[in-house]
Amino acid sequence: MTVKPAEPFDVPLVIDGKETPAASGRTMDIVNPATGHSIGALAAAGEADVNHAVEAAQRAFDSGVWSGLSVHERARVLNRFADLFEANIEEFYRLETLNNGRPVAETRAQISRLPQFYRYFAALALTRRSDVIPVEGPYLVYTQRVPLGVCALMTSFNHPLMILSKSLAPALATGNTVVIKPSEQTPITTLLLVRLLKQAGVPDGVVNLINGEGREAGAALAKHPDVAKIVFTGGTDVGRQIGAAAAQHFAMTTLELGGKGAVILFDDIDLDRAVNGAAFAAFIGAGQTCVCGARILVQRSIYDKFLERFRTKVESIRVGNPADASTQLGPVISARSRERILGMLDRAREAGAKLLAGGKAVPGDGFFLEATAFYDVDPDSEIGQEEVFGPVTVIMPFDDEADALRIANGTQFGLAASVWTGDVARAHRVAGKLIFGMVWVNDHHRLDPASPWGGFKNSGVGRETGVESFDQFTEPRAVTVNTSGTTADWYDNSGQPKRLN
């Protein structure tokens, strides 16, 4: 089997260890967003393919070919896979940048950490312990954590490998089988990863790959009655639909949904550091990330100075070929996405937002937009509330801590925020009052496999990474052992019922 996908890319389905076309024979173009040109085709799965993949995963789970292995053997396979990942990491860099348009410097920084996720969860599987529970009477009660079964992992286009690894690593470490549904726009690196898992020794049927449109393949996967857990990263509206579908067969869900992250800059922070930090928060990944710094809140005493320096910073951002190591801003994912964003920018101007920098499409091939910033934005306006998912940020002044918290928390989302200050007490105080699942202090966008990742409010449910994610891929089972050597009677000597619980 060829591990590296060949160009032009032909991305099949992978079911029960076999690479196969869709049952219908239908395919979809894979487009390089930096050029707007097709770079290959993927097999577009339908409901029959989804059923086939889930059946293969269920058979593999029921057979115990993976879940029945000792935790030490599963850990060895995951560590072997992490080594293969690192051995092929230059190819991962190249393919991810080619397929989703993220600048290669950013891609390298993100993907280089992913082997650590598999090693972390392999180690956690070896060290995670069950509980012994003290109870009344001659009983020993202990818990076991058992895998759920078939898990559906549905990822988005913006960080294909990172988003997948956050859930795939704990799903496999805990003994589950999986059906992966990547974004139809960015399937190439997922195919390479699945091939390497097979090479590392993951048995056939444990990891299956379904490609195709979310409204067809994704919807069929979400409603499948044999799927025990669904992990989805994407928009809030689609997340609601998946949650409703999962509820019909009581599947567990982990949903990482929309965001409108706040970057809170207090006046005691070094101004250059504030400018650089805010730009980093806002424009990494062309703003196509739910945790980006979409709202920059600046204390009024430094507001004007910040605007002046931030304009210079934004206008200096280098837009261009994502394969060039000097590029700082790549394209958005599609022509449709760019048109949607430009429509939001037009409406923001009409609503009175003032343009600080950018605001236009970049002429030429590909789906490029200028890095864009608005200021004096009404926090309750569309651009102040709704997720743009592009290289766009808005700047708002605030007066004091209470005002900053009011603006930051005044949104339907609660995924990520950052606080920038030199006052340690203030940093902890404000972080403790932000209604967000993740808060960074004097930084942004940081992720570690040991730290839980997820949001509050309309930003989703459940957590990825950390022991929280590991446990959410299992169910606890209580085992109660009668240690007395006799069977308890139902009634005591006076004929009264005994308390049995």
N, C-alpha and C positions, 0 to 999 in steps of 0.2 A: 504494500500500500504506500502511495505517495503521501508523505506527511504535509509538505508545503503545498498550498493551493497553487495551481498553474494559471498563468495569465494567457488570454482573458479568462476571468474567473468563472468556473462552473461550480456552483454551490448546491450540492444535493441535500436531500434529507438523510439522516442517519438513524436507522431504526433497527434495534436488536443487533447492533454491530455492523450492519450492512449499509453502504451508501446507495441510495436509490432515488430515482426521479419521483415526482408527485404522481399519484395514481391517475390523475387527469392528464398528465403530461404538460400542464401549464407552467410557464416560467415568467419571471419578472426581471426587468433590467436592474442592474446594480450601477449606480451613478457616482462618479467622482465629483463631489460638490465644488472642488477647486476649478474644474474645467466645464462642468455640465455635461460631460460625455459619458456614455456607457463604458464600463470596464468589465462587464460580464453579465451573467444571468444566474438567478437562483430558482430552485424548484419551489413552486407555490403550492403549499399543502392545502388540502381541503379537509372536511370532517372525517372522511374515510382514513386519511393518513394520520390524523390526530388519534383516532380510535386505535389504529394499528400501533402507534407509538406508546400510547398509554397501556395497551394490552401487553406489549413487550416489557415495559417497565414493571407492570404488576407481576408478570411471570417471574421476572428476575428477583423481585422482592420476595415473593412467596417461596421461591426455591432456596432462599438463603445464601445464594452465591456471593452476595455482598454483605447483607445484614447478618448472616450467620458466621461470617469470618470473625476471628478474634479482633479486638480493638487494636492489638499490636500489628496485625497483618494489614488492616486498613490504613493504619498510620504509616506503615512502610510504603504502601502504594502511593499515598498522597505525597510523601517526601520524595519518592522517586519521580513523581510527576513534577514537583517543584523544581527538581534538578533539570528535567527536560525543558520545562518552561524557560529557565534561565539559559539553557544551551541554545534555544531558539529565539531569544528575546529581541535580537536585531530584526528578525523577520516580523515579529509582532509589532515593533515600532513602525516599520515601513508600511505594513498592511493597514494598521489602524489609522495612520495619518492619511494614507491614500483613500481610504473608504469613508472616513467621517470628517476629514478636512481640518482636524485639530493640528496646530503647529507641532512639528516633531519634537521641539525642545520640551513642550508641555507633555506630549505623549510619553517621552522617555522618562520624565520625572514621575509620572503616574504609574506606568506599567512596570517600571523597575521594582516597585514595591510589592507587586501582586504575588510572586512566589512566597513571600512571607505569610500571606493569608492562609495558604494551604498548610504551611509548616505550623502556624499558630494553632489552627483547629485540629491538626493531627496531634499536637502536644496536648491540647485541651482534652481531647478524647481519652488520652492516656492518663490524665490526672484528675478528671472530673469524677467526683465521688457521690454515691448515693447516701441518703440519710437513714439513720435509725431513730425512730420516733418513740419517746417514752409514753406508754399508755397504762391505764389502770388494769390490774389483774395479771394473771400468769400468761402474758402475751409478749411476743417480740414482733414489732412492726417495723418493716424497712421498706424503702422505696427503690424502684428500678426505673430508669429512663429508657424507654423503648422507641425505636424509630417509627415515624408516622406511616410510611409507605411511599406512594408515588407523589412526588412534589413537582409542580409546574413552575418553572422559573422564566418569567417574561421580562426581557430587558429592553432598554431604550437605545436610541442611536448615539447619544452624546458621549457616553463612556462605556462602550460595549463590554470590554474585558473587566473593567473595575466593578461595574454594577453586577455582572455575572459572578465574579469571584466572591463578592461579599456574601452571596447566598449559596453558591455551589460548594464552597469549601466546607461550611458547617453541615450542609445537607448530606454530603458524602461522608464526612467524618462521623456522623451519627448513624450511618447505616441505611439511609434512604436511597431510593432510586429516583431519577429525575427525567423530565422531558423539558428541554430548553427551547424557548421560542424567542430568538433575538429579533430586533427590529428588522423589518424587510429592507431597510435602507443601509444597514451596516452588518451583514452576516459573515464577512470573510474571516475575521480573526476567530470567531466562535467555532468555525469549522476546523481551523488549525488546532485550537484548544481541545476539541473533542477527539481529534485524531491522536494527539499526544496523550490524552487520558487512556486511550486504548493501548497505546504503546507502553504506557507505564504499568499496565496490568489490570486496569479496571475491566471487569468481565462484560461481555456483550449483554445489552439490554439494561444495564445499570444507568448509562447516560445515553439519551436519545435526543436527536436534534430535529426540530420542526421549523421550517421556514415558511414565509408567506405573510399575507396581510393580517393585521390584528383583528379586523372585523370578521374574518372568516376563520383562520387557523387559531388565532388567539381566543376568539369567542367560543369556539368548539372546545378548546382546552379548559377554559374557565368553567364551563358548565358540565364537564365530564364527571359522572358520578364516582369514578374510581380515583379521582385526584384528591389526595388527602390534605394538601396544602398548596396555596398559590402565592407566589411572590411576584409582585408587579411593581415596576418603576415607570412612571409616566404621569399624564395629566390627571387632575382631580376628577373630572367628569367621567373619564374612562375607568378610573379607579372605583367610582361608585357603581358602575355597571358590573365590574368584576366582583366587587363585594356582594352585590345582589345575586349574581349567578352562583357564587361560592356558597352563599347562605342556603340555597335550595338543597344542597347535599351536605351542609354543615362542614365544609372544608375550612381549615384555618387559613388566615390571610396575613401576609405582611405587605403593606402597601406604602411605598415611598412616592408621594404625590407632589403637588405643586408647592411653590415657595415664593416669597417676596421678601428676601433677606434684608435685614437692616444692618448698616454699618454706622455705629454711633461714635462720633469723634468729639471728645471733650477738649476744652481749650488748653489743657495742660500737656497735651501730646505734642511732640516735635512736629512742626508743620510739614516738613519734607517727608517724614515717616508717614504722616497721615495721608498725604497725597499718594505716595507710592502704595500704601496699604489699600486705600480705597480703589485705586486703579486695578490692583491685583485682584481684589475681591469682585470687582464688577466685570472685568473683561476676559478672565481666564476662560478658555473654551468658547470664545466668542459669546460669552454670557449665556450659553446653552446648558445651564446647569441649575437645578432647583435651589441650590445653596448660594448662588451668586449674590454679590452685593448690589441688589437692584434698587435699594433706597439708601442714600447716604445722608445721614443726619448730622449736621455740623452745628456746634455751639455758636450762638449768634456773635459772640465777641471775636471769633476768628473766621466768620463766614465769608466776608469779602476777600480776605487774603487767600482763603482756601480756593474760592472760585477762580481767582486769577491764576494761581499755580496749577490748579487742576485742568483748566483749559489748555495750558501749555503742555501738560502731561498727555492729555487725551489726543491732542493734535499731533503729538510726536510718535504715537503708536504705529509701528510698522505693519501694514497690511500687505499680504502677498502669498506666494506659493508656500503652503504649509510644509513642504518637504525641505525648505530652506531653513537652516538652523537659526537665521537671524530674524525670521518672521515672528511677530508677536500676536497677530490677529489673522485667523483663517476665515473661511467662508461659513455662512450658515448652511444648514443641511440640504436645502432644496429651494427651487424657485418659488414654490408655494409658500414656504416659510418666510422667505424674504418679502414677498408681496404682503403677507399678513402683518409683518413687522412694520413695513413702510406705511400701511394703513393706520396702525396705532400711532406712529409718529405724526401723521397728518392730523389725527384727531386730538393729539396732545397740544399741538400748536393752536388749533381752533379753540381748545379749552383754556388757553391762556398760559400754558407752560412756556418758559423762555428757553430757547436753544442756546446752550453754552458752546457746544462743539459737535461736529459731525452732522448726522441727519440725512445722509443720502446713500444711495447705492453706488458702488464703485464700478465704473464702466469696464467692459471687457468680459471675457469668459468667466464662468463660475458664478457663485451666488454670494458675492462679497458685499458687505455693508461697512460704512465708516463706523469707528467707535463713536458713540453718541452719548451726550449728557444734556439733560435739561435741568434748569434751576428754578427756584421760586415756584415749586410744584405744589398744588393743592393735594394734601395727603389723601383726600377722599375721591380724587379724580380717577379716571380709568388708568392712566399711566402710573398713578400713585398706588393703585390697589391691585391691578391685574398683572399676572405673570407675562412678561414680554418674550422671554426665551430667545434673546438675541443680545448683541453688544450694545445695550442701552441701559443707562442708569439715570436716576433722578436725585436731585439734591434739595434738601429741605433744611431750614434753620430750626433750632430749638433753643429754649431759654435756660432750662435747668434740668436736673435729673428727672423730675416728675414729668416735665414736658416731653423729654426724650422717650421715656417709657410709654407715655400716652400715644405718641406717634408710632413708635416701633411695634407696640402690641395691638394697634388699631387696624388689624387686617384679619382676613379669614384664615391666613396661613400661619404656621408656627414651626417651620423647619429649622432654620439656622440664622444666627445673628452674630455680630462681633462688637466688642466694646474696646475702644482705644483710649487709654488714659495712663498717666503715670502714678495715679493714686491707687494703691493696692486695696484700701478699704472700699473705695468707690467701685473698683472693678468687681469685687465680690458682691457688693450690695446690689449693683445694677444687674449683674448676671443672675442673681437669685430672684429677680423680679421680672425677667424677660420670659414670655410665654413661648419658648422655643425649645425644641428637643436637643439642640446643640448650640452652645455659645462658646465662641473663642474670645480670648482676651489678648489684644495687641497682635492678632493674627487672623487668618481666614483660610478656609478650604482644607484644613488639616484632617487627615483620616488615619486611623490606626486600627488594625484588626482586633485589638483588645477593647476598643472603645465603642459603645453602642451608638448606632446611627439610625435616626428616624425623627419624626416630627409630632407635633401636637395639632389639634384642630383639623382643618381641611388638608393638612400636609400628610395625613395618612395614619396608619396604625401599625403596631409591632415595631420590632427593631432588627436591624441587620448588624452583623459583627458583634464582638464581645460575647461573654457567657450568656447574655440575654438571647442572642440569636441562636447559639448552640442549643439552649434549652427549648427554644420555640420550634425546633425541628424534632422534638421528642414529645412523648406523653408520659407523665409519671404514673407508675403502677404501684399501688400499695399491696404489700404481702404481709399478712397477719398469721403468725405462728403460735399455736397453743402449746405452751411449754410445760403444762401441768401433767401431761400424760393421761388425762381423763377427759371425758366429754362433759361439758357443762349441762346441768339440768335447766329446764325452762322455769321451774318454780323453786322457791326456797322451802325450808321446813314448815313454815306457817301456811304454805299454799299460795303465797303472794308471788306474782311474776317477778323474776329477777331483772335487774337493770342490765341490758345487754349492750348498751352503748353509752 
